[in-house]
């Protein structure tokens, strides 16, 4: 029996209820999160390279911050401009462009013969990263039913730490054969990032398709019927005149009534978590090198082991997203992050190495299960499909502002007040974020399917009077 669809809203309701199922296996999620893997890999590779690059290019604390922040500057540009394009031309198209930038950037950075050349290619990688995050998370959310959105989107954090552990394990193996790799370890670990990028872009091109909700909101009736037919729904026909959803990629909507609170919450969490992660987590090799009295081999191995806690935290929070909620998971993570930074700042110099390593591992666990994952997830789930790209893009851009601050802050603070005092000062960040999250009461997980349906809300200015054919 043929079913007639009379509106785009009806299509949204069908897919959110799971009545229309678009194939979303673990392979699709992993492909979508492939950019997150490469993002973490590339950030980790330069984290490893800091120790060697400081020697090779004779870098000051400020230049170390500039080198590590170059990718974040690129990600800021990519996120702000890419988010708008993701809404206007689709998630899938941008999905392929960003990985090409990854490949070119990784190879170019590995072959850099001077500092400016390295900065340029790290910036290029960053642009790709900035585009990929909003596209990937938007696509996962829009492929998922209402019950699985939060879990599927939140898996990005576990993927980040899997990549981080892999890159530090690879670096550790290279350091075991230091006589062969020498001061070129940084080139190897950065350049190897091109391999997974090539594999992922090939698989994405072959197996992935455009987001169903984006097609349902943006496509013509003919496009929608073709999409449904491709996914096995030959018995569904679409009315040839549908409501005209507008405001695709409208940046201004993020700051208007109805969305200001959500924008404030997602950006506050993201700025704070990136500041603390890229100040502490990113510089773990440097921190552990200081703790291990300059032993680089132990510092790299220790970093790999500490980041295993991030896999555990990132996996745990994803499984419980729909039971606990994004906001409460953030609070549960922020409180111990604040306490641990204070403890490390006040007591770190007096503690045994093993205890310090455990505290760092606990910090990574609570970060990954709390604010580390929830900022981007909050943004992805808080905006309807027509402004989801620009919403996640803006949040990703602000996240990169936090990471830039973190990249500069720790090396500069460390050089002026010492490592442990620097960690103590950083504890202010989770405290401020905690206050904001406690005051702003919004959680998209408990909003039902209403967020996606806001794309059809006349009062929010989302619908044109002119139907689309």
N, C-alpha and C positions, 0 to 999 in steps of 0.2 A: 504493500500500500504506500502510495506516495505521500510524503509529508511536505506541506507548504510552509516555508519560513516567511513571515511577514515583516520582520524587523531585525536589525543588527543586535538589538538588546536581547532578543530571543535566542540568538546564536550564542551570545555570551553566557546566558543562563544555562543553556544546554551543556556547554563545555565545562563550566564551573561545577555543575552537578555530576559531571562524568557521563552524561547521556550521549555526548559526542566525545569519543576517545581518540586522541591523536597519539600514535605510538611513541611512548617515552620510556625506553629501557634504560638501564644503567649506562649502556654504551652512549646513548644520546646525551645524557647528563655529563658523562666524562668528556665527551667531545666539546660540549659547550664550555666546560670548565678547563679545557685544555689551555686556554689563554691565561687562566689563573695560575696554572702550573708553570707556564713559561714566565709569567710575571714574577712569581716567587723565585724561580730559578735564577732569573737575571738579577733581581735585587740581591739574592744570596751570593751570586758569583762576584759581584762587586764588593760585597761585604768581606768575602775571603780575600779579594784582591787588594783591599785597603792596606793590609800589612806589607805587601810587596810593592804596590804602586807608590806608596809613600817613599820607598827607597829609590825606585826606578826614576820617578819624576821629581824627586826632592820636594815633596808637598808640605806646606805649612798646615796648621789646623784649619785655617779658613779655606784653603784649596782642597783639603780632604772633604770638608763640608760641601764645597762646590761640586766636586767630582761625584759624590754620592747623591747630591740633590739634582744633578742634571737630568736623570731619568724621571724624577718627580716633577720637575718643571715641564718636561715633555708630556707627562701623563696629565698634568693640569690643563695644558692646551688641548690635548686629545679628548679629554673628558668633557670640557666645556663646549667645544665645537662639535665633537662627535656625537654627544647626546642629542643635539638638535637634529642631526642628520639621521640618527637611528630612528627617530620618530617620523621623519619625513619620507625617507626612502626605504626604510625597513631594517630589521635586525640582521638578516642574512647577508645582505650586500656588504655591510660594514664589517661583518664577521670575517670575511675573506681578506679585505683590505688590510686590517690591522696585523694579521700574521705575516703578510709580505714585509711590513715594516720591521717585525721581529727578526726575520731572517737576515735582511740587509743590515740591520743595526748590530746584530750579534757578530756577524762575520767582520763588519767594518771595525767594531770596537776591539775585537781580538787581534786585528792586524794594525792597530793604531801605532804610529811611530812617534807621536808627540801628544802632549796633554790636550791641546785644542781639538785634535782629531778624535780623541777618546770622548771628549765632552759632546761633540756633535753626534756621534753615533749612539751614545747613551741617551741623548735627548730624543733621537729618532725612535729608539726602542720605547721610550716613555710615551710618545704619541700613540704608538700602537697599543700599549697597555691601557692608556686612558680611554681609547675607543672600545677596547674589548670588554672591559668590566661592565659598563652599562648594557652593551649588546648581549653579553652572555647571561647576565642575571635576569634581564627582561625576557629573553627567550625562554629560559627555564621556567620562570613564573608563568608565562603565557602558554607553555606546553602542559602545565600541571593542572590537575583538578584542584578545587578549593581545599580539600583535605590534605593534599601533599605539597602545596606551594611552599609553605614555610620550611619544611624539612628539605625539600629539593634545593631551594635557593641557599639555605644555610650550609649545605655541603661544601660550599666554596672554601670555607675556612680550613676544613680537613685537607682539601687538595693543596692549599697553600703550604701547609706544614709537611705534607708528604714530599713536595718538591724541595722544600728547604732541607729536610733530612737527607734526601738523595744528593743534593749538590754538595753538602758538607761531607758526606761519605765519600763521594768521588774525589773531593779535594784531599781528604785524609789519605786515600790510597795513593794519590800523586805525591803527597809529602813523604810517604814511606819510601818512594824512589826519587828523593830530592836530587840525587846526583845526576839523574837524567833530565828532569823537568826544570830544576833550578828556579830562577826568577821569572820563568815563563809559565808558571802554574796559572797565574791569573789569565793569561791568553787562552790557555786550554779550556779552563772552566767557563769562560765567557763564550768562546767560539762554539763549544759543544752545545750551547743552547739553541743553535740553528737547527740541529737534528730533530728534536721533538717538534719544533715549529713547522718544519717541512712535512713531517708525518701528519700532524694535526690539520694543517691546511688542506692536505690531500684528502683526508678522511672527511673533513667538513664539506668540502666541495662535492664529494661523492654521495654522502649519506644524509646530510642535514638539509632541512627545508625552512621556509619562512615561518615565523610565529603565527599560529592560527588566530589569536586574538587581534594581531595587527592586520591580518588579511580581512577578518570579519569587520574591523572598524574602518579600514582604509580602502579595501578593494571594491571593485564594481561587482554587481550581482553575478556577472559571468565569471569573474575571478574566484568568487566564493564557491560557486557551483563546481568549478574545476578543482578547487582544493578539496572539497567534500568528496568528489568522485575519486580523486587520487587516493583518498584515505578510506575508500570502501563504502561511502554513503551515497550510492547511486539513487536511492529512493527519496532523497531530500532535494526539493526544488526551492529556489529563492525568488521572492517577489521582485520584479524588475525595477521597482522604484523603492529605494530605501532611504531612511533618515540620513542626513549628511553630517557626520561627526567632523568637527573642526578643531582648531587650536593645536594641531599636531606640532610638537616641538615648541610650544609657546612658553618661553622662559618666564614671562611675567606672571603666569598662573601660579607659580610656586610661592609667590609672595602676596597673593590675594586671599581674601577670606575663605576659609575652608581648607587652605593648604599651608598657611604661614606656620602654624603650630607644628605640623609634620616636618616641614623644611627645617625649622629650628632644631627639632629633636634629632633628626637623622644627621644633620651637619655637625651638631655639637658632639654627638657620640663619635662620629667619624674623625673629626679633627683631633679630639682627645686621644682616641685609640691609636691613630697613626703617629701622633707625637710620641706617645710612650713606647710604642712598638719600635719605631725607627730610631728612637734614642737608645733603647735597651736591647730589644730583640735583634735589630740589624747589626748593632755593634757588639754582639755577644763574643765574637772572636777577639775583638780588642779588649773587652772587659775580662774575658777568661785568660787572655794572654798576660794581662797585668796580674791577675790572681795567681797564675801558674808561673810567675817570675819570668815571663818572656818565652816560655816553651810553646812554640807555634803548633807543633804536632798535637800536644795535649789540648790546646785551645780549640783547634778545629774538631778534634774528636769529641771534646766536651760540648761544643756547640751542636753537633749532630745529636748527641744523647739528650741534651736539654730540650731540643725541639721535638723530640718524640712526645713530650708532654702536650705539645700543641696539637698533634694528631688526635690524642685521646680527648682533649677538651673540645676540639672542633667537631669530632664525631658525636660525642655525648650531647652537645647542645642541639645539633641538628635533629637527633632522634626525639628530643623532648620539646621542640619548638612549639608545636601546637597544643601541648599540655600546659607549659609554663608561660609561653608568650615571649615576644621579643623584648619588651620593656623590662619584665622581671628578670630575664636572663642577663640583661645589661646590668641591672642593679646587683645581682648575685655575683657578677664578675668584678664590678668596679670596687666594691668594698674591700675584698682581699688584695686587689692590685694596689690600692692606696696603702693598706697596712704593710704589705711586703716591701714597697718602695721605701717607706719610712724605716722599716726594720733594717733593710740593707744599707740605707744611708747612715743610720745611727750606730749600727752594730757590725756592719760588714767588715771593717778592718780588724775586728777582734775575733771573728768567727773562723773556725777551721774551714779549709777549702771545700771539704765534702758538704758541710752545712750550707755554705754560700751557694754551691751548685744546686743543692736541693731547693733553696729559696728561689733561685732563678727559674728552675723547672716549674715550681708552683706558680710563679708569676706568669710564665708562658701558658700554663694550663688555664688559669682563671682569665687571662687576657683572651685566649682563643675561644673559650666557652662563653665569654661575656661580651665586652665592648668590641673586641677584635672582629667578631663576626656580625654583630647586630646592627652596626651603623649602616652598612650597605644593604643588609636585608630589610631594615626598617624603611629605607628609601625605595627599594624595589617593590615592596608590598603596599606602600602608602599612596601611590599615585596610579591613576587609571592609564590604560595603554596609550592613549594619545599624548600624554605628557610623561610617561614612565621613563622614556629614554633621556629626556632633558632633566627629569627629577633625579634619576640615578647618576646622570652625567654631572650635574651640579654637585651632588653629594660626593661623588668621586673626586671632583676638582677640589672641593674643600678638604677632603681627606689628604690630598696631595699637598695642600698648604700645611697641614699638620705634619706630614712627613718631612717637608722641607725644613720646617722649624726643628724637628727632631734631628735631622741630619746635621744641621749647623749647631744646634744647642749642646748636644753631648760633647763633641770634641772641644768646643769653645769653653764650656763650663769645666770640663775635665782639666783643660790646660790652666784655668784660673783658680779653681777651688778644689781640685782633686776629684777622683772618681766617685767616692762615697757621698761627698757633699752634693755633687751633681745629681745623683740619684735621689737624694733627699729633696732637692728643689723640684725635681720632676714629679714628686708625689702631689704637688698642687693640681696637676692636670686631671687625674681621676677624681679628685675631690670636687672640683668645679663641675665636671661632667655629671657626677652623682647628684649634686644639688639640682641641676637642670632637669635630669631625668625624673627625679622625685616630684618636681613641681609641674612638669608637663605630662599630663595623663592621656596618652594615646598609644594604642597597640593595634596594628592592622590585623594581627592574627585573630583578634576577637571582634573584628568588624563584619564578619560573615563575608558574603560576596559583594558587599555594597561598594567597595573601592573600585573594582572593575566597571561596575554599572554607572559610576559617576561620569563616564565618558558620554552618557546620554542625558546628563542633568542640565536642563535648560537654564536653571537658576545660576549654574556655574559658567554659563556661556559656552557650552560644549557643542551645541547643536545649531546648525544653520537652518533658516526658514526654507531654503531651497533644497528639495530632495536630490539624491544622487542616483543616477541611472547607469 
